[in-house]
Amino acid sequence: MGAPHVPLSRDLRLDAADRHVQGYLDQVDPLLRLRKSAERPGLYILERRCRRRPAANTGMRDRSDMHVQARDGYIHVATVHPSFLTKPWNIVRTLVTEGADLFVTSASKIADEEAYEAAWAKETRRRRRLGLYRDIAKDAFDTLNRLGNRDGTDRTRIQAASGPRRLGGQVLASA
Protein backbone atom coordinates (compact mmCIF):
# COMPACT_ATOMS: atom_id res chain seq x y z
CA MET A 1 0.00 0.00 0.00
CA GLY A 2 0.92 3.67 -0.22
CA ALA A 3 1.38 6.20 2.54
CA PRO A 4 0.98 4.92 6.08
CA HIS A 5 -2.44 5.97 7.27
CA VAL A 6 -3.47 6.54 10.86
CA PRO A 7 -5.19 3.41 12.19
CA LEU A 8 -8.95 3.66 12.57
CA SER A 9 -11.27 2.24 15.17
CA ARG A 10 -13.14 -0.91 14.19
CA ASP A 11 -16.45 0.81 13.52
CA LEU A 12 -14.86 3.28 11.05
CA ARG A 13 -12.85 0.76 9.03
CA LEU A 14 -13.96 -0.49 5.64
CA ASP A 15 -15.60 -3.91 5.48
CA ALA A 16 -13.48 -6.77 4.16
CA ALA A 17 -15.44 -6.77 0.88
CA ASP A 18 -14.65 -3.09 0.30
CA ARG A 19 -10.95 -3.02 1.14
CA HIS A 20 -10.02 -3.26 -2.54
CA VAL A 21 -11.26 0.32 -2.94
CA GLN A 22 -8.51 1.62 -0.64
CA GLY A 23 -5.95 -0.30 -2.70
CA TYR A 24 -7.26 1.34 -5.87
CA LEU A 25 -7.12 4.79 -4.26
CA ASP A 26 -3.54 4.13 -3.12
CA GLN A 27 -2.54 3.59 -6.75
CA VAL A 28 -4.10 6.91 -7.77
CA ASP A 29 -3.05 9.00 -4.76
CA PRO A 30 -1.40 7.38 -1.73
CA LEU A 31 -2.52 10.21 0.56
CA LEU A 32 -6.23 9.43 0.10
CA ARG A 33 -8.06 7.39 2.74
CA LEU A 34 -11.60 6.04 2.61
CA ARG A 35 -13.44 5.22 5.83
CA LYS A 36 -16.97 4.87 7.18
CA SER A 37 -18.66 8.04 8.36
CA ALA A 38 -18.92 8.49 12.12
CA GLU A 39 -22.00 10.73 11.82
CA ARG A 40 -23.96 9.29 8.91
CA PRO A 41 -24.34 5.52 8.81
CA GLY A 42 -24.24 4.05 5.34
CA LEU A 43 -21.97 6.75 3.87
CA TYR A 44 -18.21 6.86 3.49
CA ILE A 45 -15.71 9.71 3.86
CA LEU A 46 -12.86 10.27 1.42
CA GLU A 47 -10.09 12.32 2.99
CA ARG A 48 -6.49 13.34 2.29
CA ARG A 49 -3.57 13.25 4.69
CA CYS A 50 -2.18 16.75 5.18
CA ARG A 51 -0.16 16.74 8.39
CA ARG A 52 1.66 14.36 10.67
CA ARG A 53 0.58 15.74 14.05
CA PRO A 54 -2.99 15.87 15.33
CA ALA A 55 -4.79 19.22 15.46
CA ALA A 56 -7.28 18.13 18.12
CA ASN A 57 -7.48 16.24 21.40
CA THR A 58 -6.55 12.65 20.62
CA GLY A 59 -8.38 11.27 23.64
CA MET A 60 -11.88 12.16 22.43
CA ARG A 61 -14.22 9.57 20.98
CA ASP A 62 -15.10 9.21 17.31
CA ARG A 63 -18.41 11.07 17.38
CA SER A 64 -17.96 13.44 14.44
CA ASP A 65 -16.19 13.15 11.11
CA MET A 66 -14.58 16.55 11.59
CA HIS A 67 -13.00 15.49 14.87
CA VAL A 68 -11.67 12.27 13.38
CA GLN A 69 -10.09 14.24 10.53
CA ALA A 70 -8.57 16.86 12.83
CA ARG A 71 -7.28 14.24 15.22
CA ASP A 72 -5.70 12.10 12.50
CA GLY A 73 -4.38 14.97 10.34
CA TYR A 74 -6.72 14.64 7.34
CA ILE A 75 -8.85 17.06 5.34
CA HIS A 76 -12.27 16.28 3.90
CA VAL A 77 -12.33 15.61 0.15
CA ALA A 78 -15.74 14.08 -0.47
CA THR A 79 -18.61 12.11 0.98
CA VAL A 80 -19.01 8.85 -0.93
CA HIS A 81 -22.20 6.88 -1.48
CA PRO A 82 -21.84 3.08 -1.12
CA SER A 83 -22.76 2.57 -4.79
CA PHE A 84 -19.38 4.05 -5.75
CA LEU A 85 -17.53 1.26 -3.92
CA THR A 86 -18.40 -1.34 -6.55
CA LYS A 87 -16.58 0.71 -9.22
CA PRO A 88 -13.86 2.74 -7.47
CA TRP A 89 -12.64 4.34 -10.71
CA ASN A 90 -15.88 6.33 -10.70
CA ILE A 91 -14.74 8.00 -7.48
CA VAL A 92 -11.61 9.31 -9.19
CA ARG A 93 -13.53 10.27 -12.34
CA THR A 94 -16.07 12.23 -10.30
CA LEU A 95 -13.35 14.03 -8.35
CA VAL A 96 -11.63 15.09 -11.56
CA THR A 97 -14.67 16.01 -13.68
CA GLU A 98 -16.64 17.82 -10.98
CA GLY A 99 -13.63 19.49 -9.43
CA ALA A 100 -14.49 18.10 -6.01
CA ASP A 101 -10.85 17.37 -5.24
CA LEU A 102 -9.47 20.88 -5.09
CA PHE A 103 -6.11 19.71 -3.77
CA VAL A 104 -5.06 18.43 -7.20
CA THR A 105 -5.31 21.84 -8.87
CA SER A 106 -4.73 23.94 -5.78
CA ALA A 107 -1.09 24.84 -6.55
CA SER A 108 -2.03 26.73 -9.72
CA LYS A 109 -5.12 28.18 -8.06
CA ILE A 110 -3.05 29.40 -5.12
CA ALA A 111 -0.53 31.00 -7.48
CA ASP A 112 -3.36 32.68 -9.39
CA GLU A 113 -4.93 33.88 -6.16
CA GLU A 114 -1.60 35.25 -4.92
CA ALA A 115 -1.07 37.15 -8.19
CA TYR A 116 -4.61 38.49 -8.00
CA GLU A 117 -4.16 39.56 -4.38
CA ALA A 118 -0.85 41.29 -5.20
CA ALA A 119 -2.43 43.15 -8.12
CA TRP A 120 -5.42 44.11 -5.99
CA ALA A 121 -3.16 45.37 -3.17
CA LYS A 122 -1.18 47.46 -5.68
CA GLU A 123 -4.37 48.96 -7.14
CA THR A 124 -5.75 49.64 -3.66
CA ARG A 125 -2.56 51.46 -2.65
CA ARG A 126 -2.72 53.54 -5.86
CA ARG A 127 -6.37 54.47 -5.23
CA ARG A 128 -5.67 55.40 -1.61
CA ARG A 129 -2.72 57.55 -2.64
CA LEU A 130 -4.75 59.36 -5.30
CA GLY A 131 -7.58 59.81 -2.83
CA LEU A 132 -5.16 61.30 -0.31
CA TYR A 133 -3.83 63.75 -2.92
CA ARG A 134 -7.40 64.64 -3.90
CA ASP A 135 -8.32 65.29 -0.25
CA ILE A 136 -5.23 67.47 0.27
CA ALA A 137 -6.10 69.49 -2.84
CA LYS A 138 -9.73 69.92 -1.72
CA ASP A 139 -8.63 71.07 1.74
CA ALA A 140 -6.18 73.63 0.30
CA PHE A 141 -8.45 74.90 -2.52
CA ASP A 142 -10.53 77.34 -0.48
CA THR A 143 -7.52 78.78 1.33
CA LEU A 144 -5.47 79.28 -1.82
CA ASN A 145 -8.44 80.63 -3.73
CA ARG A 146 -8.90 83.43 -1.12
CA LEU A 147 -5.25 84.49 -1.07
CA GLY A 148 -4.22 87.68 -2.84
CA ASN A 149 -4.37 91.42 -2.37
CA ARG A 150 -7.06 92.94 -0.17
CA ASP A 151 -8.60 94.72 -3.10
CA GLY A 152 -9.25 91.39 -4.86
CA THR A 153 -6.56 91.68 -7.48
CA ASP A 154 -3.77 89.19 -7.92
CA ARG A 155 -5.80 86.28 -6.52
CA THR A 156 -4.54 82.74 -6.84
CA ARG A 157 -6.51 81.13 -9.61
CA ILE A 158 -7.08 77.41 -9.04
CA GLN A 159 -9.50 75.44 -11.07
CA ALA A 160 -11.53 72.82 -9.25
CA ALA A 161 -10.42 69.45 -10.50
CA SER A 162 -13.88 68.11 -11.11
CA GLY A 163 -15.89 71.21 -12.04
CA PRO A 164 -16.13 73.35 -15.19
CA ARG A 165 -13.99 76.47 -15.63
CA ARG A 166 -15.84 79.71 -14.95
CA LEU A 167 -14.93 83.26 -15.74
CA GLY A 168 -17.29 85.92 -14.49
CA GLY A 169 -20.12 83.41 -14.08
CA GLN A 170 -19.81 82.00 -17.61
CA VAL A 171 -18.76 78.44 -18.26
CA LEU A 172 -15.78 78.37 -20.63
CA ALA A 173 -15.04 74.65 -20.99
CA SER A 174 -15.29 71.44 -19.08
CA ALA A 175 -12.21 70.31 -17.22
NORURMO-V591139 format. One record per residue. PSI is psi in whole degrees, -180 to 180 (NA if undefined). Layout:
{{PSI} {PSI}}
//
This chain:
{{176} {-128} {143} {122} {156} {133} {144} {158} {162} {-38} {-13} {-10} {156} {150} {161} {-34} {-19} {6} {-19} {-24} {-41} {-38} {-40} {-43} {-34} {-33} {-35} {-51} {111} {-11} {-6} {142} {136} {133} {167} {150} {138} {-25} {-37} {103} {141} {-11} {161} {155} {126} {126} {160} {137} {128} {-14} {161} {-27} {149} {149} {4} {174} {122} {-12} {-9} {159} {165} {74} {-25} {149} {-36} {-39} {-40} {-43} {-44} {-39} {-40} {-11} {36} {159} {150} {131} {-51} {157} {130} {132} {148} {-22} {-22} {-17} {-23} {-28} {85} {-19} {-23} {-27} {-49} {-43} {-43} {-41} {-40} {-47} {-37} {-4} {24} {-31} {90} {-14} {-31} {-43} {10} {-29} {-46} {-36} {-39} {-42} {-43} {-42} {-39} {-41} {-42} {-45} {-39} {-43} {-41} {-40} {-40} {-46} {-39} {-43} {-42} {-45} {-39} {-42} {-47} {-37} {-39} {-46} {-40} {-43} {-40} {-44} {-40} {-40} {-37} {-15} {-51} {-41} {-48} {-31} {-26} {-17} {153} {-169} {160} {-26} {1} {-4} {161} {36} {152} {126} {112} {129} {136} {136} {-31} {-10} {170} {159} {136} {143} {111} {34} {-8} {142} {124} {-52} {159} {146} {NA}}
//
